[in-house]
Amino acid sequence: MDDSKTQAEQSIYQQYLEEEALLKDQYLALGNLGLQIVLSIAKDPSVFYVFCPWGSGDTLTIAAYLHYIREYRGVQKLTLVCKKNQVDIAEMFDAIDDCIAIGSDECDAITIASCLYLATYGPNYMVGNLGLIRKVSLPHRLDPYKLFVLQVSEKSTPAKVSERFFDPYDSNLADMWKSRIILAPYAVAFPLLSNSFWEKLAVVLTEKGFQVFTNVHGEEHPILGTERLDTSVREAFQLARYCAGVISYRSGFSDILAFQPELHHVVINPDAHTMVFDDCSILGNAEKLLNLVYDPSKEEQLIQQIMNYLLS
């Protein structure tokens, strides 16, 4: 019986070793693919390529500081390489001349390559290993970006949004959206809040006379009692300019809207640490942004805080 058990254990362990070797080979193969993708894109020596294969918040953070890269590296032309759903970010800052959109699979391969082979800077490109720098303990999320990816001073400041990103002021849109609220309940980095919280919030907002929309993409569903708003980053940025306010769960979308300092914007954070370490008001200098922490036992108080802010 014991011999049989030993054989079974050995068989399981051997299977584990084989699977581990297979995963390692797959990881290395993806890393090699990522390296080839970077080299195939960064083939023009007169262009400086900035690879951002992560979430929109990461891409936005790096993009907002690229004016420093142009200055101290003497870059004449700068191209941002990012996911297809992030191309609008390239239009937000004057330091970016062009944008190349790549797929999620290519981004994943580049991320692995950045862990295995790629230094932060190549001859004419930049790609940071965010997976490693996030393990560094620093006071704010911007600090590791500045020190380890961008390699700029701690005192460096993000650029303002380019005039080219703003459409001409539209009085009809302003009148249409002045009593509308946008909810943005979706995020990638954190577990989502319950739909019931957002539904209760939507009911209170509607009772106060607001028309409520949910910012969604693809298969995401609007919160019950709200209307669907499925737009590009640029379109959402324009509409937020006119609306009565935005209530977002902490996400890359929160970072983008932080670049509208006059916007009434509530950011709901999953915990107190995130509210401090991930405070997006610092990135965009959003003076009116209100950071709150979600506590499932205090939903009514949270909703009241939001309403007091919006109606003040």
LINJOLIN-V444633 format. One record per pair of residues at least 24 apart in sequence whose ideal C-beta (glycine too) atoms are under 10 Angstrom apart, sorted by sequence separation. I is the first residue (numbers start at 1). GAP is how many residues later the second one is. D is the distance in whole Angstrom. If there is no record, write none. Layout:
# LINJOLIN-V444633
((I & GAP & D) (I & GAP & D))
This chain:
# LINJOLIN-V444633
((58 & 24 & 9) (59 & 24 & 8) (66 & 24 & 10) (70 & 24 & 9) (71 & 24 & 9) (83 & 24 & 6) (126 & 24 & 8) (181 & 24 & 5) (198 & 24 & 10) (199 & 24 & 6) (201 & 24 & 10) (202 & 24 & 5) (215 & 24 & 9) (233 & 24 & 10) (240 & 24 & 10) (250 & 24 & 6) (254 & 24 & 9) (256 & 24 & 9) (258 & 24 & 8) (259 & 24 & 8) (260 & 24 & 7) (261 & 24 & 6) (262 & 24 & 9) (263 & 24 & 10) (264 & 24 & 6) (265 & 24 & 5) (266 & 24 & 5) (267 & 24 & 5) (268 & 24 & 5) (269 & 24 & 5) (270 & 24 & 6) (271 & 24 & 9) (48 & 25 & 7) (50 & 25 & 10) (64 & 25 & 9) (70 & 25 & 5) (81 & 25 & 9) (82 & 25 & 8) (126 & 25 & 9) (180 & 25 & 10) (181 & 25 & 9) (198 & 25 & 4) (199 & 25 & 5) (200 & 25 & 10) (201 & 25 & 10) (215 & 25 & 9) (240 & 25 & 8) (250 & 25 & 8) (254 & 25 & 10) (255 & 25 & 5) (258 & 25 & 5) (259 & 25 & 4) (261 & 25 & 5) (262 & 25 & 8) (263 & 25 & 6) (264 & 25 & 9) (265 & 25 & 7) (266 & 25 & 8) (267 & 25 & 7) (268 & 25 & 8) (269 & 25 & 7) (48 & 26 & 9) (56 & 26 & 9) (60 & 26 & 8) (63 & 26 & 5) (67 & 26 & 7) (69 & 26 & 7) (70 & 26 & 9) (81 & 26 & 9) (195 & 26 & 9) (197 & 26 & 9) (198 & 26 & 8) (199 & 26 & 6) (213 & 26 & 9) (237 & 26 & 10) (254 & 26 & 5) (255 & 26 & 10) (258 & 26 & 3) (259 & 26 & 8) (260 & 26 & 7) (261 & 26 & 5) (262 & 26 & 6) (263 & 26 & 8) (264 & 26 & 8) (265 & 26 & 10) (266 & 26 & 6) (267 & 26 & 10) (268 & 26 & 5) (48 & 27 & 4) (56 & 27 & 8) (59 & 27 & 5) (62 & 27 & 9) (63 & 27 & 7) (66 & 27 & 6) (67 & 27 & 7) (68 & 27 & 8) (70 & 27 & 9) (181 & 27 & 9) (196 & 27 & 10) (198 & 27 & 9) (199 & 27 & 9) (253 & 27 & 10) (254 & 27 & 9) (256 & 27 & 10) (257 & 27 & 8) (258 & 27 & 8) (259 & 27 & 7) (261 & 27 & 7) (47 & 28 & 8) (48 & 28 & 8) (49 & 28 & 10) (50 & 28 & 7) (51 & 28 & 10) (52 & 28 & 6) (53 & 28 & 8) (54 & 28 & 9) (55 & 28 & 8) (58 & 28 & 9) (59 & 28 & 10) (63 & 28 & 10) (64 & 28 & 8) (65 & 28 & 9) (66 & 28 & 9) (67 & 28 & 4) (120 & 28 & 7) (121 & 28 & 10) (186 & 28 & 9) (195 & 28 & 7) (196 & 28 & 9) (198 & 28 & 8) (250 & 28 & 6) (252 & 28 & 9) (255 & 28 & 6) (256 & 28 & 8) (258 & 28 & 4) (260 & 28 & 9) (261 & 28 & 8) (46 & 29 & 10) (47 & 29 & 8) (48 & 29 & 7) (49 & 29 & 8) (50 & 29 & 7) (51 & 29 & 8) (52 & 29 & 7) (53 & 29 & 7) (54 & 29 & 8) (56 & 29 & 7) (60 & 29 & 5) (63 & 29 & 7) (64 & 29 & 6) (66 & 29 & 4) (67 & 29 & 9) (81 & 29 & 8) (120 & 29 & 6) (179 & 29 & 10) (181 & 29 & 5) (183 & 29 & 6) (184 & 29 & 10) (185 & 29 & 7) (186 & 29 & 8) (195 & 29 & 7) (250 & 29 & 10) (251 & 29 & 9) (254 & 29 & 9) (255 & 29 & 7) (257 & 29 & 8) (260 & 29 & 9) (46 & 30 & 7) (47 & 30 & 5) (48 & 30 & 5) (49 & 30 & 5) (50 & 30 & 5) (51 & 30 & 5) (52 & 30 & 5) (53 & 30 & 7) (56 & 30 & 5) (59 & 30 & 5) (63 & 30 & 5) (65 & 30 & 9) (66 & 30 & 6) (120 & 30 & 9) (121 & 30 & 8) (179 & 30 & 6) (180 & 30 & 7) (181 & 30 & 7) (182 & 30 & 8) (183 & 30 & 7) (184 & 30 & 8) (185 & 30 & 8) (186 & 30 & 7) (213 & 30 & 8) (250 & 30 & 8) (254 & 30 & 9) (46 & 31 & 6) (47 & 31 & 7) (48 & 31 & 7) (49 & 31 & 8) (50 & 31 & 7) (51 & 31 & 8) (52 & 31 & 8) (55 & 31 & 9) (59 & 31 & 9) (64 & 31 & 9) (120 & 31 & 7) (179 & 31 & 6) (180 & 31 & 5) (181 & 31 & 5) (182 & 31 & 5) (183 & 31 & 5) (184 & 31 & 4) (185 & 31 & 9) (186 & 31 & 8) (215 & 31 & 8) (255 & 31 & 10) (258 & 31 & 6) (47 & 32 & 5) (49 & 32 & 6) (50 & 32 & 9) (54 & 32 & 9) (56 & 32 & 9) (60 & 32 & 8) (63 & 32 & 8) (179 & 32 & 6) (180 & 32 & 7) (181 & 32 & 7) (182 & 32 & 8) (183 & 32 & 7) (184 & 32 & 9) (211 & 32 & 9) (212 & 32 & 10) (248 & 32 & 9) (254 & 32 & 9) (257 & 32 & 8) (44 & 33 & 8) (53 & 33 & 10) (56 & 33 & 7) (60 & 33 & 9) (63 & 33 & 6) (180 & 33 & 6) (181 & 33 & 10) (182 & 33 & 6) (183 & 33 & 10) (210 & 33 & 9) (211 & 33 & 9) (213 & 33 & 10) (215 & 33 & 8) (52 & 34 & 7) (177 & 34 & 9) (186 & 34 & 5) (210 & 34 & 6) (268 & 34 & 7) (44 & 35 & 9) (176 & 35 & 9) (185 & 35 & 9) (186 & 35 & 10) (209 & 35 & 10) (210 & 35 & 8) (212 & 35 & 9) (254 & 35 & 9) (63 & 36 & 10) (177 & 36 & 9) (185 & 36 & 10) (208 & 36 & 10) (215 & 36 & 10) (217 & 36 & 10) (266 & 36 & 10) (42 & 37 & 9) (52 & 37 & 8) (185 & 37 & 9) (254 & 37 & 10) (41 & 38 & 8) (52 & 38 & 10) (185 & 38 & 6) (215 & 38 & 7) (268 & 38 & 8) (42 & 39 & 8) (183 & 39 & 8) (205 & 39 & 9) (266 & 39 & 8) (41 & 40 & 6) (50 & 40 & 10) (183 & 40 & 6) (205 & 40 & 9) (266 & 40 & 5) (185 & 41 & 10) (248 & 41 & 10) (250 & 41 & 9) (266 & 41 & 10) (205 & 42 & 8) (215 & 42 & 10) (38 & 43 & 8) (183 & 43 & 6) (245 & 43 & 9) (246 & 43 & 10) (247 & 43 & 9) (250 & 43 & 10) (266 & 43 & 6) (37 & 44 & 9) (81 & 44 & 8) (182 & 44 & 9) (250 & 44 & 9) (265 & 44 & 10) (266 & 44 & 8) (50 & 45 & 10) (79 & 45 & 10) (81 & 45 & 10) (181 & 45 & 9) (184 & 45 & 9) (202 & 45 & 10) (245 & 45 & 10) (247 & 45 & 9) (249 & 45 & 8) (264 & 45 & 7) (50 & 46 & 8) (79 & 46 & 9) (81 & 46 & 9) (183 & 46 & 9) (201 & 46 & 7) (264 & 46 & 6) (180 & 47 & 9) (182 & 47 & 6) (73 & 48 & 9) (78 & 48 & 10) (264 & 48 & 9) (48 & 49 & 9) (49 & 49 & 9) (50 & 49 & 10) (51 & 49 & 9) (53 & 49 & 8) (75 & 49 & 9) (180 & 49 & 9) (198 & 49 & 9) (47 & 50 & 8) (47 & 51 & 8) (49 & 51 & 8) (51 & 51 & 9) (53 & 51 & 9) (73 & 51 & 10) (198 & 51 & 9) (55 & 52 & 10) (69 & 52 & 9) (184 & 52 & 9) (197 & 52 & 10) (53 & 53 & 7) (54 & 53 & 7) (73 & 53 & 9) (53 & 54 & 3) (182 & 54 & 8) (52 & 55 & 8) (53 & 55 & 7) (51 & 56 & 9) (53 & 56 & 8) (54 & 56 & 10) (184 & 56 & 10) (193 & 56 & 6) (247 & 56 & 10) (53 & 57 & 4) (54 & 57 & 7) (69 & 57 & 7) (182 & 57 & 7) (192 & 57 & 7) (42 & 58 & 10) (52 & 58 & 9) (53 & 58 & 5) (182 & 58 & 6) (41 & 59 & 6) (51 & 59 & 6) (53 & 59 & 10) (180 & 59 & 8) (190 & 59 & 7) (247 & 59 & 6) (51 & 60 & 9) (53 & 60 & 9) (54 & 60 & 10) (66 & 60 & 9) (190 & 60 & 6) (41 & 61 & 8) (53 & 61 & 8) (177 & 61 & 10) (182 & 61 & 6) (187 & 61 & 8) (189 & 61 & 8) (190 & 61 & 8) (245 & 61 & 9) (51 & 62 & 9) (177 & 62 & 6) (180 & 62 & 8) (181 & 62 & 7) (182 & 62 & 9) (183 & 62 & 10) (184 & 62 & 6) (185 & 62 & 8) (186 & 62 & 9) (187 & 62 & 5) (189 & 62 & 7) (247 & 62 & 9) (51 & 63 & 8) (96 & 63 & 10) (176 & 63 & 9) (177 & 63 & 9) (180 & 63 & 5) (181 & 63 & 6) (182 & 63 & 8) (183 & 63 & 8) (184 & 63 & 7) (185 & 63 & 8) (186 & 63 & 7) (187 & 63 & 6) (188 & 63 & 7) (189 & 63 & 8) (247 & 63 & 8) (62 & 64 & 8) (95 & 64 & 6) (177 & 64 & 8) (178 & 64 & 7) (179 & 64 & 9) (180 & 64 & 6) (181 & 64 & 5) (182 & 64 & 5) (183 & 64 & 5) (184 & 64 & 4) (185 & 64 & 5) (187 & 64 & 4) (188 & 64 & 7) (245 & 64 & 8) (37 & 65 & 7) (41 & 65 & 9) (62 & 65 & 10) (93 & 65 & 9) (94 & 65 & 7) (173 & 65 & 8) (177 & 65 & 4) (178 & 65 & 7) (179 & 65 & 6) (180 & 65 & 9) (181 & 65 & 7) (182 & 65 & 7) (183 & 65 & 8) (184 & 65 & 6) (186 & 65 & 7) (187 & 65 & 8) (201 & 65 & 10) (245 & 65 & 5) (62 & 66 & 7) (93 & 66 & 5) (94 & 66 & 9) (96 & 66 & 9) (173 & 66 & 7) (176 & 66 & 8) (177 & 66 & 5) (178 & 66 & 6) (180 & 66 & 10) (181 & 66 & 7) (182 & 66 & 8) (183 & 66 & 9) (184 & 66 & 10) (185 & 66 & 9) (187 & 66 & 8) (244 & 66 & 7) (245 & 66 & 10) (51 & 67 & 9) (92 & 67 & 9) (93 & 67 & 8) (94 & 67 & 9) (95 & 67 & 9) (167 & 67 & 9) (174 & 67 & 8) (175 & 67 & 8) (176 & 67 & 9) (177 & 67 & 8) (184 & 67 & 7) (186 & 67 & 8) (187 & 67 & 8) (201 & 67 & 10) (244 & 67 & 10) (37 & 68 & 10) (38 & 68 & 10) (62 & 68 & 9) (92 & 68 & 9) (93 & 68 & 7) (94 & 68 & 5) (165 & 68 & 10) (166 & 68 & 10) (167 & 68 & 9) (170 & 68 & 8) (173 & 68 & 8) (174 & 68 & 5) (37 & 69 & 5) (41 & 69 & 9) (61 & 69 & 10) (92 & 69 & 5) (93 & 69 & 6) (94 & 69 & 8) (165 & 69 & 7) (173 & 69 & 5) (174 & 69 & 9) (184 & 69 & 5) (37 & 70 & 9) (58 & 70 & 9) (91 & 70 & 9) (92 & 70 & 6) (94 & 70 & 8) (167 & 70 & 9) (172 & 70 & 10) (173 & 70 & 10) (184 & 70 & 7) (198 & 70 & 10) (38 & 71 & 9) (51 & 71 & 9) (91 & 71 & 7) (93 & 71 & 9) (94 & 71 & 9) (166 & 71 & 8) (167 & 71 & 5) (170 & 71 & 9) (171 & 71 & 10) (182 & 71 & 10) (197 & 71 & 9) (33 & 72 & 9) (34 & 72 & 8) (37 & 72 & 6) (38 & 72 & 6) (58 & 72 & 6) (90 & 72 & 10) (92 & 72 & 9) (93 & 72 & 8) (165 & 72 & 7) (166 & 72 & 7) (169 & 72 & 9) (170 & 72 & 8) (184 & 72 & 10) (33 & 73 & 8) (34 & 73 & 9) (36 & 73 & 9) (37 & 73 & 6) (48 & 73 & 10) (49 & 73 & 9) (91 & 73 & 6) (92 & 73 & 5) (165 & 73 & 9) (169 & 73 & 9) (184 & 73 & 8) (34 & 74 & 8) (35 & 74 & 8) (36 & 74 & 10) (39 & 74 & 10) (48 & 74 & 10) (51 & 74 & 6) (52 & 74 & 9) (53 & 74 & 8) (54 & 74 & 9) (91 & 74 & 5) (92 & 74 & 10) (167 & 74 & 9) (30 & 75 & 9) (33 & 75 & 9) (34 & 75 & 4) (35 & 75 & 8) (38 & 75 & 6) (48 & 75 & 9) (49 & 75 & 6) (50 & 75 & 7) (51 & 75 & 7) (52 & 75 & 8) (53 & 75 & 10) (55 & 75 & 9) (90 & 75 & 10) (166 & 75 & 8) (182 & 75 & 9) (193 & 75 & 7) (33 & 76 & 4) (34 & 76 & 4) (37 & 76 & 8) (38 & 76 & 9) (48 & 76 & 5) (49 & 76 & 4) (50 & 76 & 5) (51 & 76 & 4) (52 & 76 & 9) (54 & 76 & 6) (89 & 76 & 9) (161 & 76 & 8) (32 & 77 & 8) (33 & 77 & 9) (34 & 77 & 7) (35 & 77 & 9) (36 & 77 & 8) (47 & 77 & 7) (48 & 77 & 7) (49 & 77 & 7) (50 & 77 & 8) (51 & 77 & 8) (53 & 77 & 9) (54 & 77 & 9) (65 & 77 & 9) (88 & 77 & 8) (193 & 77 & 8) (30 & 78 & 7) (31 & 78 & 7) (34 & 78 & 5) (35 & 78 & 4) (45 & 78 & 7) (46 & 78 & 8) (47 & 78 & 9) (48 & 78 & 7) (49 & 78 & 9) (50 & 78 & 9) (52 & 78 & 9) (64 & 78 & 9) (68 & 78 & 9) (192 & 78 & 9) (30 & 79 & 5) (31 & 79 & 9) (33 & 79 & 8) (34 & 79 & 3) (35 & 79 & 9) (38 & 79 & 9) (39 & 79 & 10) (45 & 79 & 6) (72 & 79 & 9) (190 & 79 & 8) (191 & 79 & 7) (29 & 80 & 9) (30 & 80 & 9) (31 & 80 & 9) (32 & 80 & 9) (33 & 80 & 8) (34 & 80 & 7) (38 & 80 & 7) (42 & 80 & 7) (44 & 80 & 8) (61 & 80 & 8) (65 & 80 & 7) (72 & 80 & 8) (190 & 80 & 5) (30 & 81 & 9) (31 & 81 & 4) (32 & 81 & 8) (34 & 81 & 9) (35 & 81 & 8) (42 & 81 & 8) (43 & 81 & 9) (61 & 81 & 7) (64 & 81 & 9) (65 & 81 & 7) (69 & 81 & 7) (71 & 81 & 10) (184 & 81 & 10) (187 & 81 & 10) (189 & 81 & 9) (190 & 81 & 9) (30 & 82 & 5) (31 & 82 & 5) (34 & 82 & 8) (35 & 82 & 5) (42 & 82 & 6) (68 & 82 & 7) (69 & 82 & 9) (184 & 82 & 10) (29 & 83 & 9) (30 & 83 & 8) (31 & 83 & 9) (34 & 83 & 8) (35 & 83 & 7) (39 & 83 & 9) (42 & 83 & 4) (58 & 83 & 10) (62 & 83 & 7) (68 & 83 & 9) (69 & 83 & 8) (181 & 83 & 9) (182 & 83 & 10) (183 & 83 & 10) (184 & 83 & 9) (185 & 83 & 9) (187 & 83 & 9) (28 & 84 & 9) (31 & 84 & 7) (32 & 84 & 8) (34 & 84 & 8) (38 & 84 & 8) (41 & 84 & 8) (42 & 84 & 10) (57 & 84 & 9) (61 & 84 & 5) (65 & 84 & 9) (66 & 84 & 8) (68 & 84 & 5) (184 & 84 & 10) (190 & 84 & 7) (27 & 85 & 6) (31 & 85 & 4) (32 & 85 & 8) (42 & 85 & 9) (61 & 85 & 9) (65 & 85 & 5) (67 & 85 & 10) (68 & 85 & 8) (181 & 85 & 10) (189 & 85 & 9) (26 & 86 & 10) (30 & 86 & 9) (31 & 86 & 6) (39 & 86 & 9) (64 & 86 & 10) (66 & 86 & 10) (31 & 87 & 9) (38 & 87 & 6) (58 & 87 & 8) (62 & 87 & 7) (65 & 87 & 6) (27 & 88 & 9) (28 & 88 & 7) (61 & 88 & 9) (62 & 88 & 7) (68 & 88 & 6) (190 & 88 & 9) (27 & 89 & 8) (28 & 89 & 10) (38 & 89 & 7) (61 & 89 & 9) (67 & 89 & 9) (68 & 89 & 9) (189 & 89 & 9) (67 & 90 & 10) (68 & 90 & 10) (58 & 91 & 9) (65 & 91 & 6) (67 & 91 & 9) (68 & 91 & 9) (64 & 92 & 10) (65 & 92 & 8) (66 & 92 & 10) (67 & 92 & 5) (34 & 93 & 9) (64 & 93 & 9) (65 & 93 & 6) (66 & 93 & 8) (67 & 93 & 10) (64 & 94 & 4) (65 & 94 & 7) (165 & 94 & 9) (166 & 94 & 10) (63 & 95 & 9) (64 & 95 & 6) (161 & 95 & 9) (63 & 96 & 8) (64 & 96 & 9) (204 & 96 & 10) (52 & 97 & 10) (61 & 97 & 8) (64 & 97 & 9) (197 & 97 & 8) (210 & 97 & 10) (60 & 98 & 9) (161 & 98 & 5) (201 & 98 & 9) (205 & 98 & 9) (160 & 99 & 8) (161 & 99 & 8) (197 & 99 & 8) (200 & 99 & 7) (204 & 99 & 6) (208 & 99 & 7) (50 & 100 & 10) (158 & 100 & 10) (159 & 100 & 9) (161 & 100 & 10) (194 & 100 & 10) (196 & 100 & 10) (200 & 100 & 8) (203 & 100 & 9) (204 & 100 & 9) (207 & 100 & 10) (210 & 100 & 8) (158 & 101 & 8) (160 & 101 & 9) (193 & 101 & 6) (201 & 101 & 8) (205 & 101 & 9) (210 & 101 & 10) (194 & 102 & 8) (197 & 102 & 5) (200 & 102 & 10) (201 & 102 & 5) (204 & 102 & 8) (205 & 102 & 8) (208 & 102 & 8) (193 & 103 & 8) (196 & 103 & 8) (200 & 103 & 6) (204 & 103 & 6) (208 & 103 & 7) (190 & 104 & 10) (194 & 105 & 9) (197 & 105 & 8) (201 & 105 & 7) (205 & 105 & 8) (193 & 106 & 9) (197 & 106 & 8) (201 & 106 & 9) (141 & 114 & 10) (161 & 123 & 8) (158 & 124 & 9) (160 & 124 & 9) (157 & 125 & 10) (158 & 125 & 6) (160 & 125 & 9) (181 & 125 & 10) (157 & 126 & 10) (158 & 126 & 7) (158 & 127 & 8) (157 & 128 & 8) (181 & 129 & 7) (57 & 130 & 9) (57 & 131 & 9) (58 & 131 & 10) (55 & 132 & 9) (56 & 132 & 9) (57 & 132 & 8) (85 & 132 & 7) (55 & 133 & 6) (85 & 133 & 9) (141 & 133 & 9) (54 & 134 & 10) (55 & 134 & 7) (143 & 134 & 9) (141 & 135 & 10) (142 & 135 & 10) (140 & 136 & 8) (141 & 136 & 6) (142 & 136 & 10) (139 & 137 & 8) (140 & 137 & 6) (141 & 137 & 5) (142 & 137 & 9) (139 & 138 & 7) (140 & 138 & 8) (141 & 138 & 8) (142 & 138 & 10) (145 & 138 & 10) (138 & 139 & 9) (140 & 139 & 7) (141 & 139 & 9) (137 & 140 & 10) (142 & 140 & 6) (92 & 141 & 9) (141 & 141 & 9) (142 & 141 & 6) (91 & 142 & 9) (92 & 142 & 8) (140 & 142 & 7) (141 & 142 & 8) (91 & 143 & 7) (140 & 143 & 9) (88 & 144 & 6) (89 & 144 & 7) (87 & 145 & 9) (88 & 145 & 4) (89 & 145 & 9) (92 & 145 & 8) (87 & 146 & 8) (88 & 146 & 4) (91 & 146 & 10) (85 & 147 & 8) (86 & 147 & 7) (87 & 147 & 9) (88 & 147 & 9) (85 & 148 & 8) (88 & 148 & 9) (88 & 149 & 8) (89 & 163 & 9) (92 & 164 & 8) (86 & 166 & 9) (89 & 166 & 10) (93 & 166 & 10) (85 & 167 & 10) (89 & 167 & 8) (92 & 167 & 7) (88 & 168 & 9) (86 & 170 & 10) (60 & 173 & 9) (56 & 177 & 7) (61 & 191 & 9) (64 & 191 & 9) (60 & 192 & 7) (57 & 193 & 9) (59 & 193 & 8) (60 & 193 & 10) (57 & 194 & 7) (58 & 194 & 8) (61 & 194 & 7) (64 & 194 & 10) (56 & 195 & 8) (57 & 195 & 3) (60 & 195 & 5) (64 & 195 & 8) (55 & 196 & 8) (56 & 196 & 3) (57 & 196 & 8) (59 & 196 & 9) (60 & 196 & 6) (55 & 197 & 5) (56 & 197 & 7) (57 & 197 & 8) (58 & 197 & 9) (59 & 197 & 10) (54 & 198 & 9) (56 & 198 & 10) (57 & 198 & 4) (60 & 198 & 9) (56 & 199 & 7) (57 & 199 & 8) (60 & 199 & 8) (55 & 200 & 9) (56 & 200 & 7) (57 & 201 & 10) (65 & 218 & 10) (61 & 219 & 9) (64 & 219 & 7) (60 & 220 & 9) (64 & 220 & 8) (57 & 221 & 9) (61 & 222 & 6) (57 & 223 & 8) (60 & 223 & 8) (60 & 224 & 9) (57 & 226 & 9))
